[in-house]
């Protein structure tokens, strides 16, 4: 919802300044967490890379969510 319509859940409305960026971070974080939790136990079956990949995606998504809570840069005028 945050990516398409820029709608943010009520519990996060005051803190999120860039809803689209926060929404992308939420999607990446959810995919990473799912890889870590649901496919991570398969690491014993020879899939050692899944938990590490999931954890890295989860952390990257959290970082993008953090950036969505920070104010954006102001536009600067270029010399013409």
DSSP file (Angstrom, degrees, kcal/mol; ACC not computed):
  #  RESIDUE AA STRUCTURE BP1 BP2  ACC     N-H-->O    O-->H-N    N-H-->O    O-->H-N    TCO  KAPPA ALPHA  PHI   PSI    X-CA   Y-CA   Z-CA
    1    1 A X     >>       0   0    0      0, 0.0     4,-2.2     0, 0.0     6,-1.1   0.000 360.0 360.0 360.0 -38.7    0.0    0.0    0.0
    2    2 A X  H  >5 +     0   0    0      4,-0.2     4,-0.5     3,-0.2    21,-0.2   0.843 360.0  49.5 -69.6 -31.4    2.8    2.4    0.8
    3    3 A X  H  45S+     0   0    0     20,-0.2    -1,-0.2     2,-0.1    17,-0.1   0.929 122.5  29.2 -72.7 -44.9    4.5    1.9   -2.5
    4    4 A X  H  45S+     0   0    0      1,-0.1    -2,-0.2     3,-0.1    -1,-0.1   0.934 137.9  17.9 -84.1 -48.9    1.4    2.4   -4.7
    5    5 A X  H  <5S-     0   0    0     -4,-2.2    -3,-0.2     2,-0.1    -2,-0.1   0.487  92.2-123.8-107.0  -3.4   -0.8    4.8   -2.8
    6    6 A X     << +     0   0    0     -5,-0.7     2,-0.5    -4,-0.5    -4,-0.2   0.795  59.3 150.5  61.2  30.2    1.6    6.3   -0.3
    7    7 A X        -     0   0    0     -6,-1.1     2,-0.4    12,-0.1    -1,-0.2  -0.815  27.2-166.2 -93.2 131.8   -0.7    5.1    2.5
    8    8 A X        -     0   0    0     -2,-0.5     5,-0.1    -3,-0.1    11,-0.0  -0.932  29.0-101.4-118.1 140.3    1.1    4.3    5.8
    9    9 A X    >>  -     0   0    0     -2,-0.4     3,-1.9     1,-0.1     4,-0.6  -0.220  36.7-111.3 -57.4 150.4   -0.5    2.4    8.7
   10   10 A X  G >4 S+     0   0    0      1,-0.3     3,-0.7     2,-0.2     4,-0.4   0.801 113.5  61.8 -57.4 -31.4   -1.6    4.7   11.6
   11   11 A X  G 34 S+     0   0    0      1,-0.2    -1,-0.3     2,-0.1     4,-0.1   0.681 114.4  33.9 -71.3 -14.3    1.0    3.5   14.0
   12   12 A X  G <> S+     0   0    0     -3,-1.9     4,-1.8     2,-0.1     3,-0.5   0.349  87.0 102.0-118.8   4.3    3.8    4.7   11.8
   13   13 A X  T << S+     0   0    0     -3,-0.7    -2,-0.1    -4,-0.6    -3,-0.1   0.871  80.5  50.0 -61.8 -39.8    2.3    7.9   10.2
   14   14 A X  T  4 S+     0   0    0     -4,-0.4    -1,-0.2     1,-0.2    -2,-0.1   0.810 115.9  42.1 -70.6 -27.7    4.0   10.4   12.4
   15   15 A X  T  4 S+     0   0    0     -3,-0.5     2,-0.5    -4,-0.1    -1,-0.2   0.754  94.3  84.8 -92.9 -25.3    7.5    9.0   11.8
   16   16 A X     <  +     0   0    0     -4,-1.8    53,-0.2     1,-0.2     3,-0.2  -0.685  40.7 167.0 -87.3 121.9    7.4    8.2    8.0
   17   17 A X  S    S+     0   0    0     51,-1.5     2,-0.5    -2,-0.5    52,-0.2   0.688  75.8  40.0-103.2 -25.7    8.3   11.1    5.8
   18   18 A X     >  -     0   0    0     50,-2.4     4,-2.1     1,-0.1    -1,-0.2  -0.819  67.7-177.4-125.4  91.2    8.8    9.3    2.5
   19   19 A X  H  > S+     0   0    0     -2,-0.5     4,-2.4     1,-0.2     5,-0.2   0.841  78.4  53.4 -63.5 -37.2    6.1    6.6    2.3
   20   20 A X  H  > S+     0   0    0      2,-0.2     4,-2.3     1,-0.2    -1,-0.2   0.940 111.4  45.3 -64.1 -46.0    7.2    5.0   -1.0
   21   21 A X  H  > S+     0   0    0      1,-0.2     4,-2.1     2,-0.2    -1,-0.2   0.900 113.4  50.7 -63.5 -41.1   10.8    4.4    0.2
   22   22 A X  H  X S+     0   0    0     -4,-2.1     4,-1.9    46,-0.2    -1,-0.2   0.879 109.1  52.3 -63.4 -38.4    9.5    3.1    3.5
   23   23 A X  H  X S+     0   0    0     -4,-2.4     4,-2.2     2,-0.2    -2,-0.2   0.900 108.4  49.3 -66.0 -41.6    7.2    0.7    1.5
   24   24 A X  H  X S+     0   0    0     -4,-2.3     4,-2.4     1,-0.2     5,-0.2   0.902 110.5  51.6 -63.3 -39.7   10.0   -0.6   -0.6
   25   25 A X  H  X S+     0   0    0     -4,-2.1     4,-2.4     1,-0.2    -2,-0.2   0.881 108.1  51.9 -63.0 -37.7   12.0   -1.2    2.6
   26   26 A X  H  X S+     0   0    0     -4,-1.9     4,-2.3     2,-0.2    -2,-0.2   0.905 110.1  48.6 -65.2 -42.0    9.1   -3.1    4.1
   27   27 A X  H  X S+     0   0    0     -4,-2.2     4,-2.1     2,-0.2    -2,-0.2   0.935 113.7  45.3 -64.2 -46.5    8.8   -5.4    1.1
   28   28 A X  H  X S+     0   0    0     -4,-2.4     4,-2.3     1,-0.2    33,-0.2   0.909 113.8  50.4 -64.3 -41.2   12.6   -6.1    1.0
   29   29 A X  H  X S+     0   0    0     -4,-2.4     4,-2.4    -5,-0.2    -1,-0.2   0.892 109.6  50.4 -64.4 -40.2   12.6   -6.7    4.7
   30   30 A X  H  X S+     0   0    0     -4,-2.3     4,-2.2     2,-0.2    -1,-0.2   0.898 110.9  48.4 -67.0 -40.2    9.6   -9.1    4.6
   31   31 A X  H  X S+     0   0    0     -4,-2.1     4,-2.3     2,-0.2    -2,-0.2   0.923 113.2  48.0 -65.3 -43.1   11.2  -11.2    1.8
   32   32 A X  H  X S+     0   0    0     -4,-2.3     4,-2.3     1,-0.2    26,-0.2   0.903 111.6  49.3 -63.9 -41.5   14.4  -11.4    3.7
   33   33 A X  H  X S+     0   0    0     -4,-2.4     4,-2.8     2,-0.2     5,-0.3   0.886 110.4  51.3 -66.1 -38.2   12.7  -12.3    6.9
   34   34 A X  H  X>S+     0   0    0     -4,-2.2     4,-2.5     2,-0.2     5,-0.9   0.913 110.5  48.6 -65.4 -42.0   10.7  -15.0    5.1
   35   35 A X  H  X5S+     0   0    0     -4,-2.3     4,-0.9     1,-0.2     5,-0.5   0.923 114.7  46.1 -60.7 -43.3   13.9  -16.5    3.6
   36   36 A X  H  <5S+     0   0    0     -4,-2.3     4,-0.2    18,-0.2    -2,-0.2   0.919 121.9  33.8 -67.2 -44.5   15.6  -16.5    7.0
   37   37 A X  H  <5S+     0   0    0     -4,-2.8     4,-0.4    -5,-0.2    -2,-0.2   0.907 128.1  29.7 -82.3 -42.5   12.7  -18.0    9.0
   38   38 A X  H  <5S+     0   0    0     -4,-2.5    -3,-0.2    -5,-0.3    -2,-0.1   0.817 132.0  28.8 -94.7 -32.5   11.1  -20.4    6.6
   39   39 A X  S ><<S+     0   0    0     -4,-0.9     3,-1.1    -5,-0.9    12,-0.2   0.531 100.8  83.8-103.9  -8.2   13.9  -21.5    4.3
   40   40 A X  G >  S+     0   0    0     -5,-0.5     3,-1.9    -6,-0.3    11,-0.3   0.869  81.7  61.2 -61.6 -39.6   16.7  -21.1    6.9
   41   41 A X  G >  S+     0   0    0     -4,-0.4     3,-0.9     1,-0.3    -1,-0.2   0.690  90.4  71.5 -63.3 -14.8   16.1  -24.5    8.5
   42   42 A X  G X > +     0   0    0     -3,-1.1     3,-1.5     1,-0.2     5,-1.2   0.433  68.2  96.6 -78.1   3.0   17.0  -26.1    5.1
   43   43 A X  G X 5S+     0   0    0     -3,-1.9     3,-1.3     1,-0.3    -1,-0.2   0.800  75.9  60.9 -62.6 -27.6   20.6  -25.1    5.6
   44   44 A X  G < 5S+     0   0    0     -3,-0.9    -1,-0.3     1,-0.3    -2,-0.1   0.727  95.3  63.0 -70.0 -20.2   21.2  -28.6    6.9
   45   45 A X  G < 5S-     0   0    0     -3,-1.5    -1,-0.3    -4,-0.1    -2,-0.2   0.247 132.9 -85.2 -89.1  13.4   20.2  -29.9    3.5
   46   46 A X  T < 5S+     0   0    0     -3,-1.3     2,-0.7     1,-0.1     3,-0.2   0.494 100.1 115.3  99.6   4.7   23.1  -28.2    1.8
   47   47 A X    > < +     0   0    0     -5,-1.2     3,-0.9     1,-0.2     4,-0.5  -0.523  26.9 150.8-104.0  64.7   21.4  -24.8    1.3
   48   48 A X  T 3>  +     0   0    0     -2,-0.7     4,-0.7     1,-0.2    -1,-0.2   0.699  62.5  63.8 -69.8 -20.1   23.8  -22.8    3.5
   49   49 A X  H 3> S+     0   0    0     -3,-0.2     4,-2.5     1,-0.2    -1,-0.2   0.718  85.2  74.5 -81.0 -19.9   23.4  -19.6    1.6
   50   50 A X  H <> S+     0   0    0     -3,-0.9     4,-2.7     1,-0.2     5,-0.2   0.929  95.9  44.9 -64.5 -48.1   19.6  -19.1    2.3
   51   51 A X  H  > S+     0   0    0     -4,-0.5     4,-2.4   -11,-0.3    -1,-0.2   0.920 116.4  46.9 -63.5 -39.4   19.8  -18.0    5.9
   52   52 A X  H  X S+     0   0    0     -4,-0.7     4,-2.3     2,-0.2    -1,-0.2   0.908 113.9  47.7 -67.3 -41.0   22.7  -15.6    5.2
   53   53 A X  H  X S+     0   0    0     -4,-2.5     4,-2.5     2,-0.2     5,-0.2   0.921 112.8  49.1 -64.4 -43.5   20.9  -14.1    2.2
   54   54 A X  H  X S+     0   0    0     -4,-2.7     4,-2.4    -5,-0.2    -2,-0.2   0.908 111.3  49.1 -62.3 -42.5   17.7  -13.7    4.1
   55   55 A X  H  X S+     0   0    0     -4,-2.4     4,-2.4    -5,-0.2    -1,-0.2   0.912 111.8  48.8 -64.5 -41.8   19.4  -12.0    7.0
   56   56 A X  H  X S+     0   0    0     -4,-2.3     4,-2.4     2,-0.2    -2,-0.2   0.907 112.5  47.9 -65.0 -41.7   21.2   -9.6    4.6
   57   57 A X  H  X S+     0   0    0     -4,-2.5     4,-2.6     2,-0.2    -1,-0.2   0.905 110.7  52.3 -63.8 -40.7   18.0   -8.8    2.8
   58   58 A X  H  X S+     0   0    0     -4,-2.4     4,-2.0   -26,-0.2    -2,-0.2   0.927 111.9  45.0 -61.5 -45.6   16.3   -8.2    6.1
   59   59 A X  H  X S+     0   0    0     -4,-2.4     4,-2.0     2,-0.2    -1,-0.2   0.883 112.3  51.8 -66.9 -38.4   19.0   -5.8    7.3
   60   60 A X  H  X S+     0   0    0     -4,-2.4     4,-2.2     1,-0.2    -2,-0.2   0.910 109.7  50.0 -64.5 -40.9   19.0   -4.0    3.9
   61   61 A X  H  X S+     0   0    0     -4,-2.6     4,-2.3     1,-0.2    -2,-0.2   0.882 108.9  51.7 -63.5 -38.4   15.2   -3.6    4.1
   62   62 A X  H  X S+     0   0    0     -4,-2.0     4,-2.0     2,-0.2    -1,-0.2   0.882 109.0  51.0 -65.7 -36.8   15.5   -2.2    7.7
   63   63 A X  H  X S+     0   0    0     -4,-2.0     4,-2.0     2,-0.2    -2,-0.2   0.898 110.2  48.9 -66.4 -40.2   18.1    0.3    6.4
   64   64 A X  H  X S+     0   0    0     -4,-2.2     4,-1.6     2,-0.2    -2,-0.2   0.888 109.6  52.3 -67.4 -38.2   15.8    1.4    3.6
   65   65 A X  H  X S+     0   0    0     -4,-2.3     4,-0.8     2,-0.2    -1,-0.2   0.902 107.5  52.6 -62.0 -39.8   12.9    1.8    6.1
   66   66 A X  H >X S+     0   0    0     -4,-2.0     3,-1.0     1,-0.2     4,-0.5   0.913 107.2  51.5 -61.7 -42.2   15.2    4.0    8.2
   67   67 A X  H >< S+     0   0    0     -4,-2.0     3,-0.8     1,-0.3    -1,-0.2   0.826 103.1  60.0 -64.7 -30.2   15.9    6.2    5.2
   68   68 A X  H 3< S+     0   0    0     -4,-1.6   -50,-2.4     1,-0.2   -51,-1.5   0.707 102.8  52.7 -68.8 -19.5   12.2    6.5    4.6
   69   69 A X  H << S+     0   0    0     -3,-1.0     2,-0.3    -4,-0.8    -1,-0.2   0.562  96.2  82.8 -91.0 -10.0   11.9    8.0    8.1
   70   70 A X  S << S-     0   0    0     -3,-0.8   -53,-0.1    -4,-0.5     2,-0.1  -0.653  91.1-101.3 -91.5 150.2   14.6   10.7    7.4
   71   71 A X        -     0   0    0     -2,-0.3    -1,-0.1     1,-0.1     3,-0.1  -0.405  40.5-115.6 -68.6 148.2   13.8   13.9    5.5
   72   72 A X        -     0   0    0      1,-0.1     2,-0.1   -55,-0.1    -1,-0.1  -0.199  36.0 -86.0 -76.2 172.1   14.8   14.0    1.9
   73   73 A X        -     0   0    0      1,-0.1     2,-0.3     3,-0.0    -1,-0.1  -0.461  41.5-117.4 -76.4 152.2   17.3   16.3    0.4
   74   74 A X        -     0   0    0     -2,-0.1     2,-0.2    -3,-0.1    -1,-0.1  -0.659  33.0-105.6 -87.2 147.2   16.3   19.8   -0.7
   75   75 A X        -     0   0    0     -2,-0.3     2,-0.4     1,-0.0    -1,-0.1  -0.515  34.4-154.2 -73.0 136.2   16.6   20.6   -4.4
   76   76 A X        -     0   0    0     -2,-0.2     2,-0.4    -3,-0.0    -1,-0.0  -0.858  15.7-119.1-110.9 148.3   19.5   22.9   -5.2
   77   77 A X        -     0   0    0     -2,-0.4     2,-0.2     1,-0.0     3,-0.0  -0.689  25.1-138.6 -86.6 136.2   19.7   25.2   -8.1
   78   78 A X        -     0   0    0     -2,-0.4     2,-0.3     1,-0.1    -1,-0.0  -0.624  26.5-100.4 -90.5 153.5   22.4   24.6  -10.6
   79   79 A X              0   0    0     -2,-0.2    -1,-0.1     1,-0.1     0, 0.0  -0.534 360.0 360.0 -72.2 134.3   24.4   27.4  -12.1
   80   80 A X              0   0    0     -2,-0.3    -1,-0.1    -3,-0.0    -2,-0.0   0.399 360.0 360.0-121.4 360.0   23.2   28.2  -15.6
